[in-house]
Amino acid sequence: MPVPLSILVLEDLPADAELIIHELRRSGFEVTWKRVETEGEFEAALNKEIDLILADYSLPQYNALQALHHLQESGLNIPFIVNTGTNSEEVAVECMKQGAADYLIKDRLARLGPAVRNALHENQLARTKHEAEERLTLLSTALEAAANTVVITDQAGTIVWVNAAFTHMTGYTFQQAVGHQSHLANPRAHDSSSYAAMWETIRSGSVWHGEIMNRHRDGSTYMAEMTITPVRNGNGEITNYIDIEQDITERKEHQRELEGIVMVANALRTAQTRSEMLPVILDQVVGLVKAQGASICLYDPAKDEMVVTLARGPFINTSGKRVPAEEGFVGRIVSSRQMVMEHASPGDDLSCLGPLDQPYMLAGIPLLAQGHVIGILLAGREMEFNSIEVRLLTAISEIAASAIHRSSLHEETELRLQHLSALREIDKAITSSLDIHLTLRVLVDQVVTQLSVHAADVLLFNSESQSLEHVASHGFRYNLPPASRSFTAGYAHRSVIERRVISISDIHQEKEAPDIHLRVHGEDFAAYFAVPLVAKGQVKGVLELFHRTPFYPNPEWLNFLETLAGQAAIAIDNAELFDNLQRSNINLALAYDGTIEGWSRALDLRDSGTEGHTQRVTEITLTLARAAGIRESDLIHIRRGALLHDIGKMAIPDSILHKPGPLNDEEWTIIRKHPVYAYDLLSPIEFLRPALDIPYCHHEWWDGNGYPRRLRGEEIPLSARLFSLADVYDGLISDRPYRLGWEREKTLKHIAELSGTQFDPDLTRLFLSMDW
């Protein structure tokens, strides 16, 4: 099979070039070639797609060595063969020295094929070697630049090469490491069985991966993650081992930190009360950071003091000690809101600890919850705390603060959950009904239950009568509140006017309470609360609460009361909006229908010969539609369509509409456009779109011979098929100026005859079965 070959020939004689190409083709090459003879042509023709260059040694203006020099300057790696008619050993040697692949005599072209093959082969070998060298250089550079240490040993474990990362990690230079055993940086911290297992693995040809303790040149240790991979030669024999190591000391420290945090979190998860939590926190601090002493101080907001609530070790005698929250060591922690570390010498008094008997490094961490300092965590020992331990203490303090705050808020949370449950129940009551009386009855029931009062009622404000009217109540023993009350006096009136909660914890202590005493006679109420019901800036009424003993609510209770009042106001406003919307919709629908009926009467008046036809045919159509099982909700659209069935005739000239004699073809064409005129007139009116079928399609025939769209069968809307029966029936039995109405039997017979042509057969049978 011919070998593809792209050649650039530098030759001034075309015949010589042809001979060269002929010989190459005879030698089995499929040649693509180009001939050039000047320096400019040669440089312009050079490109990386060329496989070979054949150059005449001497040209009139150029020579092969110049061309070879230009090729080398271009950077292209193309085999270059010199072809000459002179047999000169000196020239041949010079060409080869300059980098030519071969030197051929023109009259010995039989050597051309082998010479080309050899040149191409040598060029490919050179390329492969160059690429291999580049890859080797790249790999060597990558190994040197690697962040992990790379150590190569012989089969006996003697180091033969290390990268720069090895020196950076261990402190041993390349010269200090090469020639030594691979355990140079290993302090033999592990037992001999571990090393034996490692060597057994790698000598068997398997990769070993594990963690090992190594040492720096200065004697300090570090934890390394190591992977040792055996290297085999062509015969499958292990010749070397590649050891890749990574310093994981910091990762191990982070792991220890995370494990400590998890231990604290797990220990606190089972503790529910503060007394259970504090010992767990201190025990974990002492164990994880090797603290000699530790304590927890909690903030007392009543006195603005820190109280040593629990202590361990030499700090244990400080339990119960109180110190001002803004002074000394404690004050520096509270004000900075971050960890403070200080050296303390014997005799120093750090307020919360008292005099110390030996030097300590003290770490104080604020316990922060929701942006407030709720306490501090103290830890002390002789040695300084490292960065990992500092992070660990910070994490423990965050977990501890959250746990302590959680226990403090437990009761408050329980109470709020009850409130949320109550609000949900009230929301369900509000959203399940738009009957304002029912909704408010449910609401006052929930108010009495959730706020633990004895009775409650809701009064709505009537702006017309300027009075407060009772609509719902719960909890009254004997006397229900009056149905209506003057708006000019009493605490309810004051609550509305001042738009605030009126709170009377003990009625008997009030000097002026005639309104209350009169209304609750026999009920023995002692406490009273009134909340205005305000929605969108308008007072809708008042929510009143009653209690039979003096009642002094906390702020949480009052806030919840206002929340419930807000829900009541929303319920009232929603009900009013719904009532107003229903009223508006009814009025709008009546206005629409009144307008449509006015249009239909105007149409009847325009065509005096059909007066009353629209009303009659509408009633017939509705009766037939009910018999056909059409839903009542759809009848309104059928009614509107029937009333407006001939509205398109408004666009028909009177000369045609009132013509006494027969219509000609042109006039019939105009008449038949009235359904299209109806569609154009009514389709822009959104609420009339469902009624368009009758005005647009009532002249379509079952067999497709109707107009304007020549619809066939069930393509014709059902309402239009119903109407067409009623329209023809009323039109035939009614008197017209140009004829008397038909008898009923004749009309029904005529309709029966048109079944299947003009009318839907099924609807025709239904129509004929009815008593008209």
KAZI-V982590 format. One line per field, one symbol per residue. phi: phi as a letter, one per 30 degrees, with the letter a starting at -180 (. if undefined). burial: # if it has 16 or more other C-alpha atoms within 10 Angstrom, else .. A space follows every 10 residues. Layout:
BEGIN
phi=???
burial=???
END
This chain:
BEGIN
phi=.ecdbcbccc adcedddddd dddddddjcc ccbbcbbbdd ddddddaddd cabcbddbbe cabddddddd ddddidcbeb ccbbcccbdd ddddddddjd dabbcddbdd ddedddeddd dddddddddd dddddddddd dddddddddb bcbdddjddc abcddddddc jddeddcdjc dddeccdhdc dddddddddd ddddjcdcba cbdcbdddjd cbcccbbccd ccddciddcb bcccbbdced dddddddddd dddddddddd dccddddddd ddddddddch ddbaabccdc ddchbccdda bbidddddei dcbedcched ddddddhadb cbdbcejdcc idcidccadb ccccbdccbh icdclbccbb addddddddd dddddddddd ddddddddce dddedddddd dddddddddd ddacdddddd dddddddddd chcdaabbcc dcddchbccd baaajddbcd eedbbdccaj ddddddddhb dcbbdbeddd dbbdddeddc ejcidcbbbb bdccbhicdc lbccbbbdbe bcddeddddd dddddddddd dddddddddd dddddddddd dedddddddd ddddddcddc eidddddddd ddddddddid dddcdddddd dddcdcdddd dddedcdcdd cddddddddd eddddddddd dcddcedced cdededbdcd cedicdbcch dbhdddeedd dddddddded dddcdbecad dddedddddd dddcdjcccd eddddddddc cc
burial=....###### ##....#..# #.###.#.## #.#.#####. .#...#...# ########.. .####.##.# #.....#### ####...... .#..##...# ######..## .##.##..## ..#....... .......... ..##..#### ####..#### #######.## ##.#..##.. ##.###.... .......##. ##..#.###. .#####.... ########## #......#.# ########.. ...#.##..# #.###..#.. ......#### ######.##. #########. ....###### ##..#..##. #####...## .###..#.## #..#.....# ###..#..## #########. ..######## #..##...## .######### #######... ........#. .##..##.## ...#.##.## ########.# #.######## #.....#### ######...# #..##.#... ######.... #######... .....##..# ..#.###### #####...## ########## #......#.# ##.####### ######.... .......... ..#..##..# #.##.#...# #.######.# #####..... ....#.#### ########## .#...##... ......#... #########. .#.....#.. ########## ####.##### ###..##### #######.## ####...... .#....##.. ##.##.#### #.##..#... ..
END
